[in-house]
Amino acid sequence: MKPRAHSISAGITLLELLFVLAIIGTLVALAQSSYSAYRNTVNIAQAVSDIVSISTAIDHNTIVEGIPPPPSLASIGMDGMLDPWGNPYQYINHSLTPKGQWRKDRFIVPINSDYDLYSMGPDGQSVAPLTAAASQDDILRANDGAYVGPASSY
């Protein structure tokens, strides 16, 4: 009879398990940041689309009715619309609002001549000058509708 050879255990060591968990954790972190960036892009695109739709409704109402822009979004049936971050869209009719409350560019010049329409962005905060930190993530309509997009790109 031959003596039995000792078999080597086929299990994994604690070090190998920690190494695999570290790799999985790194991949999850990378995936999370990519997904977050993707969701931000989708939310911005949705806000731009909503602002274009609201602006079109305001302009249509103004042209068809032959009256200046409405006093509020409620008068065109769009007062309940929320941006992708859950905040209501902001509308400022220039004929009814003091010039100090109009949105302004870096030269403190109003960005629209008729009305301002914007989302306060992910942080839900905004002030009139676009150069302020609270306004940098806003999605806005500028140049009387020729530009709709992030304030940081305007």
C-alpha positions in Angstrom: 0.0 0.0 0.0 1.2 3.5 -1.0 1.0 6.3 1.5 -1.7 8.8 0.8 -0.6 12.1 -0.5 -1.9 15.2 1.4 -4.4 17.1 -0.7 -4.0 20.9 -1.0 -7.1 22.9 0.0 -8.8 24.6 -2.9 -10.3 27.4 -0.8 -9.5 31.1 -1.1 -7.5 33.1 1.4 -8.8 36.2 3.2 -6.3 38.3 1.3 -7.6 37.1 -2.0 -11.2 37.9 -0.9 -10.2 41.4 0.2 -8.5 42.0 -3.1 -11.6 41.0 -5.1 -13.8 43.1 -2.9 -11.5 46.1 -3.5 -11.7 45.7 -7.2 -15.5 45.4 -7.1 -15.7 48.5 -4.9 -13.6 50.5 -7.4 -15.8 49.4 -10.3 -19.0 50.3 -8.4 -17.5 53.8 -7.6 -16.7 54.3 -11.3 -20.1 53.2 -12.4 -21.8 55.4 -9.8 -20.0 58.5 -11.0 -20.7 57.7 -14.7 -24.4 57.2 -13.9 -24.5 60.4 -11.9 -23.0 62.4 -14.8 -25.5 60.7 -17.2 -28.5 61.6 -15.0 -27.3 65.2 -14.8 -27.1 65.4 -18.6 -30.6 63.9 -18.9 -32.0 66.3 -16.3 -30.4 69.3 -18.1 -31.8 68.2 -21.5 -35.3 67.7 -19.9 -35.2 71.2 -18.4 -34.1 72.7 -21.7 -37.0 70.9 -23.5 -39.5 72.1 -20.9 -38.3 75.7 -21.1 -38.6 75.6 -24.9 -42.1 74.2 -24.6 -43.2 76.8 -22.1 -41.6 79.6 -24.1 -43.3 78.4 -27.2 -46.7 78.5 -25.4 -46.0 82.0 -24.1 -45.0 83.3 -27.5 -48.0 81.6 -29.2 -50.3 83.1 -26.6 -48.7 86.5 -27.2 -49.0 86.3 -31.0 -52.5 84.7 -31.2 -54.1 86.8 -28.5 -52.2 90.0 -29.5 -51.4 90.8 -25.9 -48.1 91.1 -24.1 -46.7 88.0 -22.3 -49.0 86.7 -19.6 -48.6 87.8 -16.0 -48.0 84.3 -14.8 -47.6 80.7 -16.1 -51.0 80.0 -14.6 -52.7 82.1 -17.3 -51.4 79.7 -20.0 -52.0 76.5 -17.9 -48.4 75.8 -17.1 -48.1 76.9 -13.5 -47.8 73.3 -12.1 -44.8 72.3 -14.2 -41.8 71.2 -12.1 -38.3 71.0 -13.4 -36.4 67.7 -13.2 -35.2 68.5 -9.7 -38.7 69.0 -8.3 -38.8 72.9 -8.3 -41.3 75.0 -10.2 -40.1 76.9 -13.3 -39.5 80.6 -12.7 -41.2 83.2 -14.9 -40.6 86.9 -14.7 -42.7 89.2 -17.0 -40.6 92.3 -17.6 -43.7 94.5 -18.0 -44.8 93.7 -14.5 -41.5 93.3 -12.6 -39.0 95.9 -11.6 -35.8 95.9 -13.7 -33.7 95.0 -10.6 -35.3 91.5 -10.5 -34.6 90.7 -14.2 -31.8 88.1 -15.0 -28.5 89.8 -15.9 -25.3 88.6 -17.6 -21.8 89.3 -16.4 -22.0 92.9 -17.6 -25.2 93.4 -15.5 -27.2 93.7 -18.7 -30.6 92.0 -18.8 -30.5 88.7 -20.8 -34.0 89.1 -22.2 -36.1 92.1 -23.3 -39.6 90.5 -22.8 -39.5 87.9 -20.0 -37.2 85.6 -18.1 -37.9 81.9 -17.9 -35.6 79.5 -16.0 -35.1 76.5 -13.8 -33.2 77.0 -10.6 -31.2 73.9 -11.3 -30.1 71.1 -9.0 -29.5 73.3 -6.0 -32.9 75.0 -6.1 -31.4 78.4 -5.5 -30.9 81.4 -7.8 -30.3 85.1 -7.9 -30.6 87.7 -10.7 -27.0 88.0 -11.8 -25.8 84.9 -13.7 -22.3 85.3 -12.2 -23.4 84.5 -8.7 -22.6 81.0 -7.5 -26.2 80.2 -6.8 -27.1 80.9 -10.5 -24.3 78.9 -12.2 -26.4 75.7 -12.4 -29.6 77.4 -13.6 -31.1 76.3 -16.9 -32.4 79.5 -18.6 -33.8 81.2 -21.6 -31.7 84.1 -22.9 -31.4 86.5 -25.8 -35.2 86.4 -26.2 -35.2 82.7 -26.8 -32.2 82.4 -29.0 -30.3 80.6 -26.2 -31.7 77.9 -23.9 -29.3 76.1 -21.7 -27.1 76.2 -18.6 -26.2 79.6 -17.2 -22.6 78.5 -16.8 -22.4 78.1 -20.6 -24.0 81.4 -21.5 
